[in-house]
Amino acid sequence: MKNRNKKEHIELLSDLTALSGTASHEQSVSKYIKNFVNELDSNKILSYDNLGSTIVEINNNNKVKLMLSAHMDEIGLMVSEITDNGFIKFITIGGWLAQVMLAHEWIIHTKKGDILAVTGVKPPHLVPQDQRDKVFPLSNYFLDIGCSSKKEVLEVGVALGDFVTPNTKLKQLSNPNYIMSKALDDRAGMGVLLESLCDNLNTKNIDIAYVFSTQEEVGTRGAKTSSYLVNPTLGIAIDTGVADDYIGGNPYQQKLGEGVQIVLLDAGTIPHQGFRNFIIEIAKKYNIPYQEPYISAGGTDASKIHLNGGGVPCISLCVPVRYMHSHTSILHYEDYLNAIKLVNAIIENLSSEKYEEIMKD
Ligand SMILES: [Zn+2]
């Protein structure tokens, strides 16, 4: 199954980002994985934790079991109130900046089907001059679905607790390596895992658990429950990381197209140094470009995996993304490809002996 081409890579990424699922509403994402895996190998059995994390294992009863984790949930909203005049109030699920939320399209996922919505905003005509540069408070935000009463909103099927996601589809920009979409965080990580699964169905040197976790954006909850079930000896979270190579970006200068990110540390994890050294060695050996960011706020699934049981050597590998947590994040295809290459090279070079060496370091 090796040698899936660029077109197939981008088609998969397009499919994955088009799926909708906020924390605890990842069912359609999980279903997609099930179908993908069944088409790949109809004998493969998937397993699940009780929070919905979806697990595909390559099992050979090896001593070394590598858990690769990418989260299925995307940031979004939840319907919290329907007003008498037919507008919809919401609470945010995951980290949103108020600045990026106004005048955008959204989909409300109701039991009766999907409903198009827009975050309404006052026109400049009604905003006093001294307030035009200010961020409007999030508590004033609402969704407009084109209804004039609460009754009408309820009739079309909107209910409290419905989840809401951005309404954008993947697009390639003028340089087609620049790929823009919602939910690259972390459907890009999922894409890396699924591509790696295609390449490693017959891997024998180690056991691998490909884990598609739930509820990462609200506190890496699925990573905790799934790592308990998987009980890995090594762990890697595959996620997206911040690229800041734009006007006004931070000075870390993580650049699109300059390589996969081998994270130095984030708010939830300091990587196991032996495992980190091994991964850097592999990246060098295979000429895979990499960057080394530190992330002062936020973490990945690694924050839970590394605390499982008696502890699991763990690290985060990230695909850099501009404008994370918005309708229009951008990644570079080469970084995505390099993440797939690095994961596959890590798998190829692991063994019981290598594991012992890593643990001594
Ligand atoms: Zn993420």
Residues whose N, C-alpha, C, O or C-beta is under 5 A from the ligand:
A	BS01	ZN	D185 D186 D239 T240
